């Protein structure tokens, strides 16, 4: 088994995004027999040690993205040289340019090229440049879906053999259908009544998530209903400039609840309790919220954009991403409890096929390929 060094310094303090990825990948790699060492920020060292990794001692990483990126280029190479791993894994687009050994870089998304308008003005050009560098310099780039691999191949001419698809997994010890007491506790924690039906959205409130269209579609679906469901928006604040106007236009008599960031341990209760989980995204590199909702037995509504059908298969309901289509699809699900029950069963069964053990095996293939290619 290879001796692996993972650069875990880019993860946010609340472990979302790349943090969730490493939080599940690292122990799966350890269970597979990989010798894992992590370079982590001081606040995260004990956490990664609890996952089975060793941590490089005496590492001090500056706060803030620009300072961390500078540290990655000027300080990380000497740490990598001191550890002397068989392979370095940079899990979030960027990597130290001075490292000349076997290198694997994770590229989570190709939408910086296909849809730069979904990202902030500063973020899109930076991640386009980082992706191009990774595709040119890494021995293998890991991507979470075939859709992302296809986008990189068609848009940038990347050779398919330089990409390794590694579908993310779902932690079924955490994400599974929750008992009534847990569902009620989570309901109460975000201000829902015990018997209040609700449509849930989970994700960062950014343009690609298409939340304004979801709001307008939900309004249309509620028209004429005696007991319309509440719409719960759960997730971190983003930069969707249309969101506030869509919220302000919600008619009196309908309830929209902005729950904000929901702790990880409460997500299964929220997803299990929802009448429908709606995720009408315009495109994802993978779509972990869809998978986690399926694992919790939720009836899921999403779109066929990019990787989402790769995750949902025939176990979710689909809609076009416009207001009218979302409204019609939501109405159908709200009117048909038997359809929701069917999707609940199918989604739960399909989610069981997405495991972190399989994800770790795909990463191991990437590491072995990188070592083999560099040895030539």
Secondary structure as UniProt FT lines:
FT   STRAND          3..7
FT   TURN            9..10
FT   TURN            13..14
FT   HELIX           18..31
FT   TURN            32..33
FT   STRAND          35..39
FT   HELIX           42..44
FT   HELIX           45..50
FT   TURN            51..52
FT   STRAND          54..55
FT   TURN            57..58
FT   HELIX           65..74
FT   HELIX           76..83
FT   STRAND          87..90
FT   TURN            97..98
FT   STRAND          103..106
FT   HELIX           111..114
FT   HELIX           116..118
FT   HELIX           121..137
FT   STRAND          140..143
FT   HELIX           146..156
FT   HELIX           160..162
FT   STRAND          163..165
FT   TURN            172..174
FT   HELIX           180..189
FT   TURN            190..191
FT   TURN            194..195
FT   STRAND          198..202
FT   HELIX           207..209
FT   HELIX           211..222
FT   TURN            223..224
FT   TURN            226..227
FT   STRAND          230..234
FT   TURN            241..242
FT   HELIX           243..248
FT   TURN            252..253
FT   STRAND          256..260
FT   HELIX           264..273
FT   STRAND          276..279
FT   HELIX           288..295
FT   TURN            296..297
FT   STRAND          300..302
FT   TURN            306..307
FT   HELIX           308..312
FT   TURN            313..314
FT   STRAND          317..318
FT   HELIX           323..335
FT   HELIX           337..351
FT   TURN            352..353
FT   HELIX           356..375
//
